[in-house]
Amino acid sequence: MRLLVIPTTDWTGHPVPNRLNFIFDRLADKHDIDVCHFRIFPEPLMKTRCNLIPMDPSPMHSVDRYYLSGMKRHLTKIRDISHEYDCVVAANLLPTFGASLQDTPMIVDYLDLFPQSAAAYFPNPLNIPVEKITSLIDRTNLHRSTGIITTSASFRDRLSARYHKPIFVVPNGVDTELIRQKKGLEDDLGYPVIGYVGSLESWIDLERIIRLFPRIVEIYPDASMLVVGPELHTAYGKKIRKMASRYPNRIIFTGRVDYQDLPRYISSMDVGLNPRKNMLMNTLTMGSKVLNYLACGVPVLSTNMPEMENEFGPENAVFSYHSDHEFLSALPKALDTRVDPDIIKRYDWDSIAQLYERAIKDILKQG
């Protein structure tokens, strides 16, 4: 197959690899994969096996202005080249609209509730009209698509009630060869180390953990918190750093680290956090963060991601909490739980890429 991929963000410059990076870099060994290269970040941080199609002359580190200012150029280019492909796989709101205006089969990779995630980049009161406008575009994209691939059964059920077309679930995955238990950091971080890995964005709820930190220290006097990940497009990182400034040697921010180095950081943790705010976009998704923790043998405290929590549960070292009391009650249980990393073997990206390939072929057959 010859496929055009419209990714969620800068394919090689984003500090955190996206699920499509893992999937299509594997499928590039068998298929001809071209990727629209949106240049948001100034320097490439990742290599790729796919062919990059430049969409812009220069980078612009502002995700809201980037897609608005480049909209006409992006839509025109995507429209002009789409006929060269067997299928377009699209996961980006405005550029996907451009792909929907042509006749080549288009599959939407619906990994997120796009209107909510788009609105999260804008402050009040701008976020309200942004969500309304993006909802209209989102519905148009899904209506005009040939089929949909999404990350969870919850998302599939929600979409199938609105759109009568092929919808396949292909969950997120983990690189089991890379992300596994390794020697941790040499620094003595105390016990327990409560850790978070991921982007620092406004839909994450690290505020609760920082507010609870004095009570955690009452129970575990040597406790520390390790926050691993970059600040990207919102001021959320600055907000939580300010909150944590009372504990300069106990709450540690590393900033971005190379993906290859993540196992060392995760392996230094005694429990991994998956703290999500109570937003619809969070309750429908099935992210890969939990899989990364489990692959390194680290138990998990998670909130507002029911499908992931139900998939594993306390018997597989994933503990849910919805209040301060539940967090403090679940923490010692998580710390006393041993993790079997083999439980995530079926989520290896090699297997996920094969599922994704089959989903594309099945959608094209049914379409």
N, C-alpha and C positions, 0 to 999 in steps of 0.2 A: 504493500500500500504506500501511496504517497500522501503524507499528512501535513497539514499546516496547524501548528499549535499557537494559540493566542493565550499566553500565560497570565497569571495574576499580577506579575510584577517584573522587574528587571531580572532576566534569566540568569545572568552570570554575576551581577553586581549586588544582589540582595544578600545581606549577611546571614540569613537563615534559609537553607534550601527548602523549596516547595515540593509538595508531593509529585507534581508534574515533572520536576527535575529528575527525581529518582525513577519515575516510570518511563519517561520518554528517552532518557539516556540509555536505558536498557533496551527499549524497543528499537532504537536507532541501529542496533546490530542486525536487525531483520528487515527494517522498513526505511524508507526515505523520509526523514523527519526534518521539516523546516520550522523554525521558531521565530515569531515576531519578537525582535529585540527592542524592548522599551528601555531607553537609557535614563534611568533615574539616579543611579549612583555613579560617582566619577570613575571608580576603578573596578575592574573585574576581580571577583573573589573566588570564582569557581570555574572549573573547566567543564566542557560539554562535548558530547559526541554528536550532537545535533548540529544542523546548519543554521546559522543565525542570519536573519534578514533585518538589517538596520531600519528602524522606524523613525529615527530622529538624528539630526546632525550633531547634537551635543547633549550631555546629561543635564537634568534639572532636579535637584534634591528637594522636591516639594510635591508630594503625591497628588494633592488636590488640584493645584494649578497645572500640573504636568498633563493630565489627561484632558482637562478642559482646553488648555492652550493648543494641544496637539490633536484635538478631536477631528477636525476636518482633514488633516494630513493622514492620520491613522485610518479613518474610515475610507478615504479614497484609495489608499494603498492596498488595504485588505480587500476592498471590492474589486480592484483591478487584477489582483493575483489569485483570488480564490478559485477561479475556474481551472487553474492548473493542478488541482489536488483532487484526490478521491474523497477526501473528507476534511472538514475543519473541526478541530477540538478547541473549544473556547472557554475561558475561565476568567474573563475580565469584562466588566459591565459595559462601558462605552465602546471599546473595540469590538466586543461581541455583537453589538448592534450593527456595526458595519458588516460583519460576516452574515448577519441575518438578512441583509438586503440583496443577496445573490442566490443562485440556484444550487450551488454545491451543497451536498448534505452537511449539516452542522450539528455537532454534539456539544451540549453544554456540560462542562464539568462543574457541578453545583456543590462545591466544597464548603460553602458558607451561605448565610442569608445575606445576599449582597446589599440590599438597601440598608440594613442595620449596620453592616461593617463599613459601608461607604460613609454613612452619617457619623460614625464614630470619629472620623478624622476632622469634624467641624465642631466648633464650640456652639453652645446655646446663644441665640435662638436659630442660628443657621442650620443646625442639624435637622430641624423639623422639615423645612421645605426640601432639603437635600434628600431626606428619606422618601418623601412623597414623589419627587421627580424620578429618583432612581427606581422606585417601585414600578412606575409606569414602564420604564425601559426594561427592567427585569422581566416583567410579565410579557412584554413583546418578544424578548429574546427567547424565553421558554416556549411561548406559543409557536414561534416560527421554527424552532429547532426540530431536527429529525428524531432526536432522542436525548435522554439525559443520563449522565452517570453521577451518582452522589455517594456520600461517604457513610451513610447510616440508614438503617431501616426506618427510623423516625423521619428522616428527610424524605425517603421514598414514599412513605405513607402520606405525608403532607403534600408532596408534589402530585402524586397519582390522583388525589382528590380534586385537583385543579386542571391537570393536563393529561389528556388521553393519548399517550404515546409511550414507546418503550422507555422504561426507567430501570436502570441497573444499579445495584449497590456494589461499589468497590471500596473497601475501607482504606484508611491510611495504614502505613506500614513502618518498618524499621529496618535499618541496615544491620542485620544480625552479625555480620562479619566485623563491622567496625564498632558498633555500639554494644559492648559487652564489658563485663567486669575486668578492670585493669587496676594497676597500682594507682592509688589516689594521689592527691597533692601532698607535698612534703610538709607543708605548714601544719602545725598543731592547732586545729580549729575547735578543740574541745569536744564535748559530747552532751547531747546529740547535735549533729549538723543537720539543720532543716534547710533544704535546698530548693531552688527554683531554676529551671532552665527554659529560656524562651525570650521572645521579644517583650519589651516593656510597653504595652499599649493599654488603652483605657478600658478594654473589656476584661482585663485581668484584675483580680481582687487581692493584691498583696497588702492593701491597706489594713485589712482585718488581721493579717498575721503580724504586721508591725505593731498594731495596737495591742495585740495579745502578747507581745514579746515579754513585757515585764512579768506576766503571769506564767509564761513558759519558764522563765529564769527562776521563778520561785520554786518550781518543781524540779528543774534541771539547772543548777547554778552555773554549770560550765557550757550551757547551750550557746550555739551560734547559728547565724542564718547566712547562707551563701546564695547570692542572686547572680545568675550567669546569663547574660544576654544584653543586646544593644537597645539603646533608645532610638526610635525610628522617627515616626512622622507626627507624634503628638507630644504634649508636655508631661505625659504621665510619669516618665522616668524621673524628671526633675521633682515632681510632687512626692513620690515615694522616697527619693533620696533625702529630701528635706525632712520627711517624717522620721526617717531612720537616723538622722544626724545626732540624735541623743545617744546612740550606741555605736560610736565610730569604730570600735575594735570588735564589735560583736555581730553587727550586720554588715556584711562585706559585699560590695558590688564589683564584679570583675569587668563589666562591659562586654563587648563582643569577644568571643574566642573562636578560633578556627574550628570548623565542624569536626575535623580529624582529632582535635584535642578534647572534645566533649566527654568521652568516656572517663578520662582522668578526673574531671570535675564531678561528674555524676557519681563515680565510685567513691568520692570523698564524702558523700552525703549518707546520712543514716535514714532519712525519709525524704521523699520527693513530693513537691507541691504541684497540684493542678488546680489553682484557685481561679474560678471563673465567676464573673458577676451574674446576677439573675437576669439574663437577657435571653430572648428566644433563640438568637443565633448560637448561644452557648449550649442550650439544652438539646439542640438538634444534632450537633456535630459529634464526630468521634475522632479526636485529635491523636497525634502520634507521640505527644509528650509522655503520656503514661507508658507507652511501649518502650520508650528510651530508658525510663527509670527501671522498669522491670527487667529489661535486657541486661542491665548492670547489677541486678540483684538487689535493687533498692525498693522498699515498700512505698506505697503512695497514699497521700491524703488528697481527695478530690472532691470538687463540688460543682453542681450544675452541669454535669455531663452524664446524664443517666445511662445512656447506652453503653458507654465505656465502663461505668461503675457496675452495671448489671452483668456485662460480659465477663468480668473478672470477679469482683466482689471480695469480701474479707478472706475467703478461703484461698484466694490467689493474691493476697496482699494489697488489694485496693480498697481503701476505707473511705466512705462518704461522710461528709459533714455539711450541715446547713445552718449552724449557729456556733457561737463561741463555745458554748458548753459542749456541743458535739465534737468540735475540734479538739478541745482539751481532753475529752474522754477517749477519743480515737487515737491520739498521739501515742500513749504508752502501748496500746494494742498493736499499732503499726510497728513500733520499735521492737516488739517481741516476736514479730512474724518473720519467718524465713521465706525468701523468694526463690522459686524454681524458674530460672531464666528460660527453660524449655517451653514454658506456657505461651511464649509469643512467637514460636518458630513459624507458625502458619501465616504470620504477618510479615515475613521477610519480603523485602521489595521485589525480589526475583519472582516470588509467587504472585504478589500483587500485580506486577507488570503483565504476567500471563492472564490474570483475570481481566485486566483492563483491555488487553488485546482482544480477548473473546467478546467482551461487552461491545467494543467498537464493531466487530464483524457481525454480531447478532443484531445490533441496531441498524446497520446498513442493509442487512437481509430483510428485516421487518419493514424498513422504511421504503 
